[in-house]
Amino acid sequence: MATILEVKNLRKFFHLYILNNKQIEALTDVEFSMEEGEIVGLTGKSGSGKSTLMKTIYRTYLANEGEINYLSSASGIVDLVTANEHTVLELRRKEITYCSQFLKVIPRVTAVDVVADPIVKKESDRILAREVATELIQKLGLPKELWDAFPSTFSGGEQQRINIAHAIISKPRFLLVDEPTASLDAKTKDIVIELILDLKKQGTSVLLITHDEYTLSNLADKIVHLQHGRIVEQTYA
């Protein structure tokens, strides 16, 4: 299998202007790689740099130093540190999906339409997209009376199901997912694990943050452990 992601000498720091421009080192000399179809778990205590690393790979944050070489199916190797905004946006539209811990939706858009949106944007077939979305949220156990309701009114666990469904419905080539099972009951957690493993079988590479040992042990092929912004251990499951 080819290497889909290679991170080299990555460094990210933040300036706190309200504290006399104090510099906070969030990531230092981070290096690791991922193969196509591999699931890598990022672990470490809160504040260790996991979310910063994931957001830097997605380019929510721009790294200060280093390389993030992503193997695009359309463009070959792209350094996500130096790539222009147009390239990054195209990769997000076609290949890379980021699923945060928190659902962010437009008010008064129904749950089915929120989940269907990635397919609509790719294929413009709203009827088919809604059918696929309905099937997916049904599998995730969302009550039927909520399918055409607004997710902004949902409980944390219900919003998490919509969040996961929205992230995986288009079967991205590379999925970044932060705490996918944190707010879920045991049954739904197993369904999410099954869905992510099914994506893996279809070739999706997954970078995963979780504090849940059960989720980690059932999903991760490799574990990358961070401490104070540095990788201190890499192990295969």
Backbone hydrogen bonds, N-H to C=O, Kabsch-Sander energy under -0.5 kcal/mol:
donor,donor_aa,acceptor,acceptor_aa,energy
4,I,2,A,-0.6
4,I,34,M,-1.5
5,L,34,M,-1.6
6,E,69,N,-2.1
7,V,32,F,-3.2
8,K,67,E,-2.5
10,L,30,V,-2.2
11,R,65,E,-2.1
12,K,27,L,-1.8
14,F,24,I,-2.5
16,L,14,F,-0.5
16,L,22,K,-3.4
17,Y,15,H,-1.0
19,L,16,L,-1.6
20,N,17,Y,-0.8
21,N,16,L,-0.8
22,K,16,L,-1.3
22,K,19,L,-0.9
24,I,14,F,-3.2
24,I,22,K,-0.5
25,E,23,Q,-0.6
26,A,12,K,-2.2
26,A,24,I,-0.8
27,L,12,K,-2.2
28,T,229,G,-2.8
30,V,10,L,-2.1
32,F,7,V,-1.2
34,M,5,L,-2.7
36,E,2,A,-2.6
37,G,203,G,-0.6
38,E,35,E,-1.8
40,V,38,E,-0.6
40,V,206,V,-2.9
41,G,222,K,-2.9
42,L,208,L,-4.0
43,T,41,G,-0.6
43,T,224,V,-2.4
48,S,45,K,-2.0
53,L,49,G,-2.5
54,M,50,K,-2.3
55,K,51,S,-2.7
56,T,52,T,-2.0
57,I,53,L,-2.1
58,Y,54,M,-2.1
59,R,55,K,-0.7
60,T,55,K,-2.3
61,Y,55,K,-1.5
63,A,61,Y,-0.6
64,N,11,R,-2.2
65,E,11,R,-1.7
67,E,8,K,-2.4
69,N,6,E,-2.7
70,Y,68,I,-0.7
70,Y,78,V,-3.1
71,L,4,I,-2.6
72,S,70,Y,-1.1
72,S,76,G,-3.1
76,G,72,S,-1.4
78,V,70,Y,-3.0
80,L,68,I,-3.2
80,L,78,V,-0.8
82,T,79,D,-0.6
83,A,79,D,-1.9
88,V,84,N,-2.0
89,L,85,E,-2.7
90,E,86,H,-2.1
91,L,87,T,-2.2
92,R,88,V,-2.2
93,R,89,L,-1.9
94,K,90,E,-2.2
95,E,91,L,-3.1
96,I,91,L,-3.1
97,T,174,F,-2.4
99,C,176,L,-3.3
100,S,98,Y,-0.6
105,V,103,L,-0.5
109,V,106,I,-0.9
111,A,149,A,-2.0
112,V,147,W,-2.2
114,V,110,T,-2.3
115,V,111,A,-2.2
116,A,112,V,-2.4
117,D,113,D,-1.3
119,I,116,A,-1.1
120,V,116,A,-2.0
121,K,117,D,-2.5
122,K,118,P,-1.2
123,E,119,I,-3.4
124,S,119,I,-0.6
124,S,120,V,-1.9
126,R,124,S,-0.9
129,A,125,D,-2.4
130,R,126,R,-2.3
131,E,127,I,-1.7
132,V,128,L,-2.4
133,A,129,A,-2.5
134,T,130,R,-2.6
135,E,131,E,-2.0
136,L,132,V,-2.0
137,I,133,A,-2.6
138,Q,134,T,-1.8
139,K,135,E,-1.8
140,L,136,L,-1.6
141,G,138,Q,-1.5
142,L,137,I,-2.4
146,L,143,P,-2.1
147,W,144,K,-1.4
149,A,146,L,-1.6
153,T,150,F,-2.2
154,F,151,P,-1.8
159,Q,155,S,-2.6
160,Q,156,G,-2.0
161,R,157,G,-1.5
162,I,158,E,-1.7
163,N,159,Q,-2.6
164,I,160,Q,-2.5
165,A,161,R,-2.5
166,H,162,I,-2.7
167,A,163,N,-1.6
168,I,164,I,-2.0
169,I,165,A,-1.7
171,K,168,I,-1.9
173,R,95,E,-0.9
174,F,95,E,-2.4
175,L,205,S,-3.1
176,L,97,T,-3.2
177,V,175,L,-0.5
177,V,207,L,-2.6
178,D,99,C,-2.9
179,E,177,V,-0.6
179,E,209,I,-3.0
182,A,179,E,-0.9
184,L,181,T,-1.4
189,K,185,D,-2.6
190,D,186,A,-1.9
191,I,187,K,-1.5
192,V,188,T,-2.5
193,I,189,K,-2.3
194,E,190,D,-2.2
195,L,191,I,-2.4
196,I,192,V,-2.4
197,L,193,I,-2.4
198,D,194,E,-2.0
199,L,195,L,-1.9
200,K,196,I,-2.1
201,K,197,L,-2.0
202,Q,198,D,-1.2
202,Q,199,L,-0.5
203,G,200,K,-2.0
204,T,199,L,-2.3
205,S,173,R,-2.4
206,V,38,E,-2.4
207,L,175,L,-2.9
208,L,40,V,-3.1
208,L,206,V,-0.6
209,I,177,V,-2.4
210,T,42,L,-1.0
213,E,211,H,-0.7
216,L,212,D,-2.5
217,S,213,E,-2.9
218,N,214,Y,-1.6
219,L,215,T,-1.2
219,L,216,L,-0.6
220,A,216,L,-2.3
221,D,39,I,-3.1
222,K,39,I,-1.6
223,I,235,T,-3.5
224,V,41,G,-3.1
225,H,223,I,-0.6
225,H,233,E,-3.0
226,L,43,T,-3.0
226,L,224,V,-0.5
227,Q,230,R,-2.8
229,G,48,S,-2.2
230,R,227,Q,-1.5
232,V,225,H,-2.5
232,V,230,R,-0.6
233,E,225,H,-1.2
235,T,223,I,-2.4
237,A,221,D,-2.3
